[in-house]
Amino acid sequence: MTVSEYIFDFLYKKGINTVFMVSGSSAMWFTDALKRNKNLKAICNQHEQVCVMSADVYGRLNNIPGVALVTIGPGATNAITGVAEAWTDSSPLIVLSGNASSKLLKYEQDTAIRQHGTQSLDLSNIVSHITKYFAVIMQPEEIRYHVERAYFEAMEGRRGPVWLDIPVDIQNKQIPENMEIFIPPVTNYETIDIPTINKLISNSKKPLILAGGGVTKDEITTLSHVLSMPVVTSRMGIDKVISSDSFFIGRPGSYGDRASHFAIQQCDLILILGCRLSVATIGYYPDKFGLNAIKLQVDVDRKELAKTDVPVDYKIHTTISEFVKAIKDIKIDLSKHKKWVEYCLAMRAKYPVALEEYKLRKPLNAYWFTKILSELTPENTIITVDTGSVSNIVSQTWNLKKGQRYLISGGLACMGFWAGTIGCLNKPAVALTGDGACAMNIQEFATLKYYELPIKVFVYQNNGYMLIRHNQHNYMNDRFLGVGPDSGVQTPNYCKVAEAFGLPAVRITANDDIQKKIKEVLATKGPVICEVILEEFGELAPRIASRVMPDGSLKACEFDDLFPFLEKEEEEL
């Protein structure tokens, strides 16, 4: 068995059945071994960035590492954006790359010469800072240790990407009979102080759970229902609570909603679970976040717990599953939370994001269109959302149904993330992207067509980069650059592009029967590109607005004072 065969056999035994790839000469033995492996399916993307994004999505959906195979030089560097995305979003991912021969690569490592082999690069300094584990395999006897450790690192604790770089002459070497094995270290988590937590919850009259991407749907549902606690979620935590859940309140952040912001600033206890408290979630005054609340944070990453910008009273280094297991049987008087839960739900009902007045807009208003699309999208559909104004609008508006998944490029916010939907494979999926973001990976229309994937791509066409257009309007006195056809950015007619790739195309405008057209798109077998013509200057609200100060700096508003500003303060419970 060769090194390449060994790696793919190992991955298959771990439950992985698909590898996303772009072929290349320095990954030639990898490619051949994958072709001969009858247990694994290869998906050939058009660009290495999308290989990794697709593997990222595959990993999130299947709870195992996604695998991307790339070649030397630009093949490897093209993959870096997707790896950085997996790093920030804690996605389990394995990247396999081919490189120059071991002799040439060793010379580069030893001398720090810029390059010795054709296309080759010493990737260690480039990649090691955005991976949990990076290794160059120079001898066949090393392979078992490195592949076992790579898998462990991808899955253990806070998950993330790993990368194995293997010279072309090593890929086809026979593995020896005796190889070094990897012995996993034992992670010692903290003991959970149940009496203290019991006291905090028992004394609380207005508790709240802030759930992030580090939790599961079952964990949060169990905890909120057993303890009678309302829930708000970060962007990465959106698909952890269905919108019809009787304890779901909203999604806070720079582009959040009023109900969740009111709840955070009025609660007296916040359980922060698997959430890194990013600025996009907590706003611009971290010391005032949940100002009246005792805060308890649970995370598997000690570095997240070590941050001090948000004053946290209790920090516990453990897994969310262990925390939920430890406290779910706490006995408290749930009736005293009833008024608080009712108040939070009333705020959610009182302040919807998609306003009725948007219904009459021409061109279409993005919030109103998203509301209709959300209502018509079936249960058990995977929703992927690209970066830009579409991410804010959809994340504020989407009503998550039973069995739906909601995936975004959270920490890195990669334009072109829609193409990662290819990682859904044959599962029904809806990809939502802007006209600017779609162009970033437009070549993957060919992949959709080749594999006839059941992915419906809705392109929000607002004639450029609406989010940046708003910024340049609000803060730069309409000095537009790089936001539309009048300032350097021309987006294509996506229906014509789709036709060029042999894909069905649909255009939706304000004058159409919108529901009928959406239903037709969703009912069509295979991939469809649907271009939706929207307002160029549509609302982005509610949001935390900023004002330009005399010295040119920006001063953000308070966390619960969202734009458009209310005429009077909301009455507290």
Number of C-alpha atoms within 10 A of each C-alpha: 13 17 26 26 21 17 21 21 18 15 22 14 10 12 12 22 16 21 26 26 28 21 21 18 15 26 26 18 22 28 22 14 20 22 13 10 15 9 14 17 14 17 21 18 24 18 18 27 27 31 30 35 31 29 34 33 29 28 23 21 18 13 14 21 29 31 28 29 29 32 32 24 19 14 24 23 18 18 23 19 18 25 29 21 24 30 24 18 24 23 28 31 34 32 28 21 26 31 32 27 19 19 14 16 21 17 15 18 17 8 9 11 11 11 16 18 16 13 14 23 22 22 20 14 9 12 20 14 12 21 22 20 21 22 18 22 19 19 16 19 19 17 25 20 14 22 23 17 18 23 22 19 22 25 19 13 15 20 23 28 33 31 29 19 24 30 26 22 19 23 29 19 17 15 21 13 7 8 13 11 15 14 10 11 7 6 10 8 12 12 12 15 12 13 10 11 16 16 12 17 21 17 15 18 19 24 28 30 23 24 28 24 22 22 19 17 15 11 19 23 19 14 20 19 16 16 20 22 27 27 30 27 26 27 28 23 24 26 25 25 28 19 17 12 16 18 23 23 28 27 26 28 27 21 24 30 26 27 24 27 23 21 31 27 17 21 22 21 22 25 21 22 27 26 23 23 23 15 12 17 23 23 23 20 14 18 13 16 24 24 16 14 21 18 22 19 21 23 24 22 17 14 10 17 18 10 12 10 12 17 16 20 10 14 17 21 20 21 21 20 14 13 21 15 13 15 18 15 12 15 12 15 11 14 10 15 17 13 13 22 22 15 15 26 20 13 19 20 12 11 13 15 21 22 11 9 9 16 15 11 14 13 16 23 23 28 26 21 25 22 19 16 20 17 14 14 20 17 13 15 19 23 25 24 29 28 24 20 24 26 22 23 23 20 21 27 24 21 19 26 20 15 13 20 21 21 24 24 27 22 17 16 16 20 20 25 29 33 32 28 31 28 26 24 19 13 15 21 26 25 22 27 29 29 28 26 26 28 17 15 19 17 17 22 23 17 18 25 18 15 15 16 22 22 28 25 25 26 27 26 28 24 22 25 22 25 20 17 20 20 14 16 14 15 14 12 9 12 12 17 14 14 21 20 12 12 12 12 15 15 20 15 12 22 18 13 16 21 12 12 16 14 21 20 18 18 18 21 16 18 9 10 10 17 15 10 16 20 13 12 21 21 11 13 15 19 24 27 23 24 23 24 21 23 19 20 14 19 18 20 20 24 24 23 20 16 13 13 9 7 6 9 10 13 12 16 17 15 27 26 19 20 16 13 13 9 6 6 9 12 6 9 12
